[in-house]
Amino acid sequence: GTLPTFLLLASCFSSGPEEYGSAIRFVDFSSDATMRCVPDEKIRGVTVGIIEENRLPVAGYGSPECAWALEEIGDLSADWVTITPYVSMMSCDDTRIVPYFEFPRERMEEMVIGAVRQAREMGLKVFLVPHVYPWDWCWRGDLRPGGGPLGTEEGWIAWFDSYGEYMRGLAEKAAQEGVEMLSIG
């Protein structure tokens, strides 16, 4: 079999005529290496980690606690914030992404959009960095869809189909909200 190739990609969004104007366009044409993805200014930012917990009164992204954290980030003279939505897998052998972590997908997307809008109100640019959380606690670098030591070709194809479907939906939301950068892998 063949081994999968992994790429760490980030997309920069701008409205220039030769650059991609939306996350969807980037996802559809992610192989185009001519796009300039280096901001003109230095990025000074902070990551707002996953602050959701369905057993506690903290409501997570988009909550008053999140707004407080974003305000603190702005007070540090940062101009960017990283927001990290999570999806899960049942195990490192699973061949699909489950768009659920502590909350159902729809609720998590509402929370992430709430945080994006809060960041905008604070004058922060947004870098959206989704994470995959395997419930068997394996390291993300050890994913092996379909089983075995490296996964199977069919398993990887199914996994990337599932991940791609999730990322297209996230990219649509990011484009609608004017997110400046989106990590796609």
N, C-alpha and C positions, 0 to 999 in steps of 0.2 A: 504494500500500500504506500501511499504518499503521505508525507507529514504535512500538517497544516502550517501555513505561514501566518504569523501574527504581525499586525501593524498597529502602532500607536499613532492615531491620527487626531488632530484637532482641526476644527473648521473655524475660520474667521469669516464673519459676515460683514459685508459693507454694501453700499449702494452704487459703487462705481460701475461703469458700463461693461468693463471687461472682467469684472469680478462677480462672484455669485451673490445674488441679492437675497437669498433665503437658504434656510437649512435644507429644505427639500431639494432644491437645485443642487446643493453640495452633495447630499446623499446620492442623488441620481448620477452625479458626475464626479464622484470622489476620486477617480483615477486621473483627473486632469491636474498635472503637477505645475501648471503655469500660473496658478493663482498665488498672489502674494499674501502670505499669512503672518507677516511680522508687523506688529503694531508700530507706528511711528514713535510712540511714547513708551517709556519704561512702564511695565506693569507692576503696580504696587497693590497687592491684594492679600486677602485672608480667606481661608476655607471655613464656611459654616458647616460643621459636621452634621450628621444625621441627628436631629434633636427631636425625633418622634419617639413616643413610647406609649403604647396603647394601655398600659397599666397605671400611668401617672397622669396627673392633671395637665402636664405640659402638652400642648396640642401640636408641637412640631413646626415645620416650615409654615410660614404665613401667620403664625401665632404672635401674640404680644411679646412673648419671650424671644422669638426670632427677630421681631422689629427692634427690640432692645439690643440684641447682639449686632445687628446691622448698623445701628446707630453708633455703637462702640467702635465698630470697624471704621466707620467714617471719621470718628474722632481721632483715630490713629493716622489720619491722612492717607488712608488707602483709597484707591479709586476703582478697585475690582473686588468681586467676591465670587468664590466658587460655591455652587450649590450642588449637592450630591444626592440625586434620587437613587434609591436602591430597588433592584429586582432580585429575584432569587432563583435558585435551582434546588431541587430536592437533594441532589448529591453531585459530586464531580463527574459521575458517569451519565447523568441525565442529558438528554438531547434537546431539551427545550428550556426556554426562559419562562419563569412564572412571574408575570407582572404584579407581584404582590410582595410586600415585606411585612411591615407592622399593620398596614392598612390596605384595603383593596385599591387597585390601580386608579380608579376614578378619583378616589379621595386623595391619594398620594399626588396625582397630577394637579388637583385643585390646590393642595398645600404648596407644591413646588411653584406653581404660577403665582400664588399669593406671595411667596418669598421673592420671586423675580420682581413683582410689582413693588414690594416693600423696598427692595434694593434700588429700584429706579427712583422711588420717592426720596431716598437718601443720597441720590446722585452717583450711585455705584454702577459700574458695568458688570455684566454677568458672564461667568464661564460655567456652563452646565457640564458636570462630569458624572455620568451614571456609573454605578458600581453593581457588579453581580455578586450576590452573597450565596454561597453554597451552604445549605443547612447541615451538611455533614462536617462542617468546619474545615474542609480541605482548603489549601492555599489556592487562590485563583490561577496561579501559574501551573497548577497540576490538573486543570480540567482535562477530562478524557471522555468526551461524549461517546456513548456506545460501549464503554468498558475497555478493559485491557490496560496495558501500561501507557498507551498513547491515544486511546480512543480508536474508533473505526472511521473509515472514510464516509460511510453512510451516516454515522453518528455526528461527525463534524458538519456534513452538509445540512442535516436536520437542525443542528445547533445554530449554525450561521443563518439559516432561514428564519428560525425563531427570533434570534437576536436582531436580525435585519428588520423584521416586522416591528419589533419593539422600538428600534431606533428610528424607523421612519415616522412612527407616531410621535415620538419625542421630538424629532426634528421639526415636524409640522407645528407642534406647540411652541418650540423655541423660535421658529420663524414668525409665528403670530405675535409673540411677545417681544420680538426685537432683540433676542439674546445675541450678544456679540460673538461668543465662542461656544462651541459644542464639541466635547470629546466623543469620538465615535468608536473607540476601541482601546 
